[in-house]
Amino acid sequence: MLLFRIRLILLFLYFILEISTAYSEVLQVDSNFDGEMDQWHHMSDNNKVIKIEYDNNGDSKIDQTDIYEKNKTPLRAKIDRNFDGNIDQVQYLLENTHFNYAVYGSMWKSDIIPSGGLGKVDVGVAILSRWPLSEAERIQLPLREDQKFYEKYFYLRRCMVKAKLEIPGWDDLYAVDIHAASFSTDDTKQKHIIKYKNVLDLTALDFHFVTGGDLNAIPPEADSLDYCMEDQCRQDEYTWHTSNDPKHYHRKGSYYNNFEAMGEYPSEPDLLTIIYDQYNSGITNDINDISNFTYGARNDDNPDKEYFVNNSILFLK
């Protein structure tokens, strides 16, 4: 009987120790001393960090996870920057491609965007790389001047991002990415491309660069300036080229003759000549070169017809 009791006590102590050991593998931390746990340190059996989870905004939900896998410093991180319960797209790309590093510049971040039922948004420009990035910089682009003040308040703050590529054997290579104006009907796009070129020119004084992005511009010598009818969608408010109101005659973002030349800077149809003429384009200007066809936009009225567009131009220096 005594032996049975001893065995029962030992068995009970065994379960207690196992439960205690299991719970000790996750250390809960109240980093700001507000009475609520906001960090969870997941430890290995030999007391090394596997991962650390964070609640950065106090909503009792994990919005950042640093992955250590027993290393002294984190190997990667999962981050939910806008606290919507989803890991950011940049993070998803890093985890599902061969890229290891990224820099991100937000250009549209708001808790609520009332138009179009968008709600909370966080949209931006990113550079992804297989090699480490340093000296990251977000460069603000001019705001549109063709909007009402309340539209401008909620609208995008378009930008560029620039970073140095830490590639072995290279100590002077930078990457520059841009997302220029798309729907402006004034000279905002001209201002964006001018600033873009100024950044490239300053970089080229002492360094090499690779650059690209969504320029929202047509290449030099394009055979058309008006794509309103090709881009006509069933849900569009207007039938393009029929309105007596000039503001609604063209579809915004589909017409490329919105501003004239300004001094040394060309009009919209020839806007990119200032870059093509000075730097080496990684994409040819041959309309028959299928490598230029970055994607096809399907026309709902004619599903078998594709319109190939190319707004992402690669330039080298």
C-alpha positions, 0 to 999 in steps of 0.5 A, a space after each residue: 500500500 505504501 509502495 502504491 502511494 509512493 508511486 502515485 505521488 511520484 506519478 503526480 509529481 511527474 505530471 506537475 513537472 511536465 506541465 510546469 516545463 511546458 508552460 515555462 517554454 513561453 515567457 509572458 512579459 508586460 513590457 510597459 507595466 500596464 498590467 497586460 501581457 504584450 510579449 510572448 517569448 517561446 523558448 527551446 529546451 536549452 533556453 534559446 529563443 525560438 520566436 517572440 510574439 508582440 502585441 504592439 497596440 494593446 488590442 490583445 492580438 499578436 501583430 509582430 512575430 520575430 523568428 529566432 530559431 535559436 539564434 541570437 538575433 532574429 532571422 526574419 519577422 512577420 509584421 501586421 503594420 495596420 493591425 488588421 489581423 493579416 501579415 503584410 504583403 511585403 512580409 508574405 513576399 519575403 517568405 514565399 520568394 527568394 528575396 530576403 530583405 525589403 524596404 517599404 515606404 508607405 504612400 497611403 495609410 489611413 484608418 478609414 478611406 470613405 470612398 469606394 468602401 476601402 476602409 483601412 488601407 496601407 499602400 506603398 512602394 517597396 524594394 525587395 532584394 536577395 542581399 541586405 539593404 541599407 541607407 533606406 530613404 523615403 522620398 516624398 513626391 508632390 501632391 496633386 493640385 487638381 483635387 478638392 481639398 477634402 479629396 486631397 486630404 484622403 488621397 495618396 501621398 505618392 513617393 519613391 524609395 531608395 536604398 543601398 544594395 550590400 552585394 559582395 564586391 559592390 560598394 556603390 550600387 543603389 536601387 530606386 523605386 517610384 510609383 508616379 501619379 496615374 489619375 492626375 489631369 494637371 502637371 503632377 506627373 511631370 513634377 513626379 518624373 522631374 523629381 525622379 530624374 533629379 534623384 537619379 542624376 544626384 545618385 549617378 554623380 558618385 554611384 551606380 543604380 538600378 531603377 524602375 517602378 510604375 511610371 504611369 507614362 507611355 514610352 517615347 514615340 508611342 503611336 497612341 495617346 488615348 486609351 479611354 475606349 480600350 479601358 472602358 469598363 462596364 461599371 464606369 460612370 461615363 461613356 468616354 468621348 461623349 460628355 460635354 464636360 471636359 472633366 469627364 470626356 477622357 477616362 482618368 489614367 487613360 489619356 496621356 496628353 494632359 500638360 504642355 512642355 515646361 522649359 527643358 521638360 517635355 510634354 506628357 507624350 514625350 515625358 520619358 525622353 529625359 530619362 531614355 536619352 540619358 540612361 540605359 533602358 533595360 526594356 527595349 522600345 520595340 513593340 514586337 518584343 514579347 519580353 516587354 509585355 509585362 502583363 495582359 489586361 483582359 477586356 470584359 467585352 472581348 475576353 479573347 483580346 488582351 491589351 499589353 501595357 508596360 508601365 514598369 521600366 528598368 533603367 541602369 547606370 
